[in-house]
Amino acid sequence: MRPERLRLIISDEHLGLTKAVQDVFGDVPHQLCWSHRMRNVRKAVKASERKSVVAGLRAVYEAPHRVASQGAFREWSHHWRPRYPGVVGSVEGDLGPLLAFFDCPEQHREYVRTSNPIERAFRELRRQTFGCGAFANREACNRAVYRVYSWLNDRWSGSDIWELRRRKARKQQPEQAA
C-alpha cells in the first residue's frame, strides 16, 4: 500500500515504533492502542484504586464523540492528577494519538482503537510455530506467514465484520430510549 492512501496507523506505544511511524508516514494519523495503555495504567496505580481509575478512563474512549471524550478525560484528570500525576500526564501527553479513532466512521471506532485485530494474526502465527521455536529459513517463514494470513482472509472474506457491531447498536437502542 502506498503511504498516501493510509488513513490510520494503529500500534502500541513502543518508542521505536512510534518514532518510525512519524519518520516514515509523517502526517498519517497514528492511533495508540487503548488496550496497551489501560494495562500500563493498571500497573501504575494502587491495586485498591485500579477499578475506579480504569472505569474513569474507559469513559474517555467509550464516549460517543471526541468532545464528550475530552470532557470525560478532563473529569478523570481532575480527579486522579493529585494522586497519580505521572499517569495522568502520560495519558494527557498522548491524548491526540489515543483519540485518533474518532476520525473514523462510528461503526469502525471500536475496532480501530486497539491493535488487537493485528495481534490476532500474530498470536495465530506464534501458535503455528510452537514447538519448532524458529524457522529453518526465509522460505519456511514466508510459508507460515502466508498460511496464517490466507486462513484469516478466508475466514473473513464474504463476512461482514461490522454486522456484530450493528446488531449490538440495535440491541442497545431500546435500552437508551427507556
C-alpha positions as CSV (number, residue, x, y, z in Angstrom):
1,M,0.0,0.0,0.0
2,R,1.2,3.5,-0.8
3,P,1.6,5.7,2.3
4,E,-0.6,8.4,0.7
5,R,-3.5,6.0,0.8
6,L,-3.2,5.2,4.5
7,R,-5.9,6.7,6.7
8,L,-4.8,5.5,10.1
9,I,-1.9,3.6,11.7
10,I,-2.5,1.6,14.9
11,S,0.2,0.5,17.2
12,D,1.3,0.0,20.8
13,E,3.5,2.6,22.5
14,H,6.9,1.1,21.6
15,L,9.1,4.2,21.3
16,G,11.0,2.9,18.3
17,L,7.8,2.1,16.5
18,T,6.1,5.5,17.2
19,K,9.3,7.2,16.0
20,A,9.4,5.1,12.8
21,V,5.7,5.8,12.2
22,Q,6.4,9.6,12.5
23,D,9.5,9.4,10.3
24,V,8.1,7.2,7.6
25,F,4.5,8.1,7.4
26,G,4.6,11.7,8.7
27,D,1.1,13.2,8.8
28,V,-0.9,9.9,8.7
29,P,-2.9,9.8,11.9
30,H,-1.5,7.4,14.5
31,Q,-3.8,5.6,16.9
32,L,-2.2,4.4,20.1
33,C,-3.7,1.2,21.4
34,W,-6.1,1.6,24.3
35,S,-5.6,-1.9,25.5
36,H,-1.9,-1.4,26.0
37,R,-2.5,2.0,27.6
38,M,-5.0,0.5,30.0
39,R,-2.6,-2.3,31.0
40,N,0.1,0.3,31.7
41,V,-2.3,2.5,33.7
42,R,-3.5,-0.5,35.8
43,K,0.1,-1.5,36.6
44,A,1.0,2.1,37.7
45,V,-1.8,2.6,40.3
46,K,-2.6,1.0,43.6
47,A,-4.5,-2.2,43.4
48,S,-7.2,-0.8,45.6
49,E,-7.9,2.0,43.1
50,R,-7.5,0.2,39.8
51,K,-11.2,-0.4,39.2
52,S,-12.1,3.2,39.7
53,V,-9.1,4.6,37.7
54,V,-9.8,2.2,34.8
55,A,-13.6,2.9,34.9
56,G,-13.0,6.6,34.6
57,L,-10.5,6.2,31.8
58,R,-12.9,3.7,30.0
59,A,-15.4,6.6,29.8
60,V,-12.9,8.5,27.8
61,Y,-12.7,6.0,24.9
62,E,-16.3,4.9,25.1
63,A,-17.6,8.4,24.8
64,P,-19.9,8.9,21.8
65,H,-17.7,11.6,20.2
66,R,-14.4,13.4,20.6
67,V,-15.9,16.4,22.5
68,A,-17.5,14.1,25.1
69,S,-14.3,12.1,25.3
70,Q,-12.3,15.2,26.0
71,G,-14.8,16.1,28.7
72,A,-14.5,12.7,30.3
73,F,-10.7,13.0,30.2
74,R,-10.9,16.4,32.0
75,E,-13.1,14.8,34.7
76,W,-10.8,11.8,35.1
77,S,-7.7,14.0,35.0
78,H,-9.1,16.4,37.6
79,H,-9.9,13.5,39.9
80,W,-6.7,11.5,39.6
81,R,-3.9,14.0,38.9
82,P,-3.3,14.7,42.6
83,R,-2.6,11.0,43.3
84,Y,-1.1,10.0,40.0
85,P,0.4,13.0,38.2
86,G,2.7,10.8,36.1
87,V,0.0,8.5,34.9
88,V,-2.4,11.4,34.1
89,G,0.4,13.3,32.4
90,S,1.3,10.4,30.3
91,V,-2.3,9.9,29.1
92,E,-2.6,13.7,28.6
93,G,0.6,13.8,26.5
94,D,-0.7,11.1,24.2
95,L,-4.4,12.1,24.2
96,G,-4.3,13.1,20.5
97,P,-3.0,9.7,19.3
98,L,-5.3,8.0,21.8
99,L,-8.3,9.7,20.3
100,A,-7.4,9.5,16.6
101,F,-10.0,6.7,16.2
102,F,-12.7,9.4,16.4
103,D,-11.8,10.5,12.9
104,C,-13.0,7.1,11.6
105,P,-16.7,6.2,10.9
106,E,-18.5,5.5,14.1
107,Q,-19.1,1.8,13.4
108,H,-15.3,1.3,12.9
109,R,-14.2,3.0,16.1
110,E,-14.4,0.1,18.5
111,Y,-12.4,-2.0,16.0
112,V,-9.6,0.5,15.4
113,R,-9.0,1.9,18.9
114,T,-6.7,-1.0,19.7
115,S,-4.1,-3.1,18.0
116,N,-6.0,-6.3,18.9
117,P,-7.0,-7.2,15.3
118,I,-3.5,-7.4,14.1
119,E,-2.3,-9.1,17.3
120,R,-4.8,-11.9,16.5
121,A,-2.8,-12.7,13.4
122,F,0.5,-12.6,15.4
123,R,-1.0,-14.9,18.0
124,E,-2.0,-17.4,15.4
125,L,1.5,-17.3,13.8
126,R,3.1,-18.0,17.2
127,R,0.7,-20.9,17.8
128,Q,1.7,-22.4,14.5
129,T,5.4,-22.1,15.3
130,F,5.0,-23.6,18.8
131,G,7.4,-26.4,19.2
132,C,9.9,-25.5,16.5
133,G,11.0,-22.3,18.1
134,A,12.4,-20.8,14.9
135,F,12.1,-21.1,11.2
136,A,14.6,-23.1,9.2
137,N,14.9,-20.5,6.6
138,R,13.2,-17.5,4.9
139,E,11.0,-19.7,2.8
140,A,9.7,-21.6,5.8
141,C,8.9,-18.3,7.5
142,N,7.1,-17.0,4.3
143,R,5.1,-20.2,4.1
144,A,3.9,-19.8,7.7
145,V,3.0,-16.2,7.3
146,Y,1.2,-16.9,4.1
147,R,-0.7,-19.7,5.6
148,V,-1.9,-17.6,8.6
149,Y,-2.9,-14.6,6.5
150,S,-4.6,-16.8,3.9
151,W,-6.5,-18.6,6.7
152,L,-7.6,-15.2,8.2
153,N,-8.6,-13.8,4.8
154,D,-10.7,-16.9,4.1
155,R,-12.3,-16.7,7.5
156,W,-13.1,-13.0,7.0
157,S,-13.9,-13.0,3.3
158,G,-17.5,-12.7,2.5
159,S,-18.4,-12.0,6.1
160,D,-19.4,-8.6,7.3
161,I,-17.2,-7.9,10.3
162,W,-19.3,-4.9,11.1
163,E,-22.6,-6.8,11.4
164,L,-21.8,-7.7,15.1
165,R,-21.4,-4.0,15.9
166,R,-24.7,-3.1,14.0
167,R,-26.5,-5.8,15.9
168,K,-25.0,-4.6,19.2
169,A,-26.1,-1.0,18.4
170,R,-29.6,-2.0,17.5
171,K,-29.8,-4.0,20.7
172,Q,-28.7,-1.0,22.8
173,Q,-31.1,1.5,21.2
174,P,-34.3,0.3,23.1
175,E,-32.3,0.4,26.3
176,Q,-31.2,4.0,25.7
177,A,-34.8,5.1,24.8
178,A,-36.1,3.7,28.1
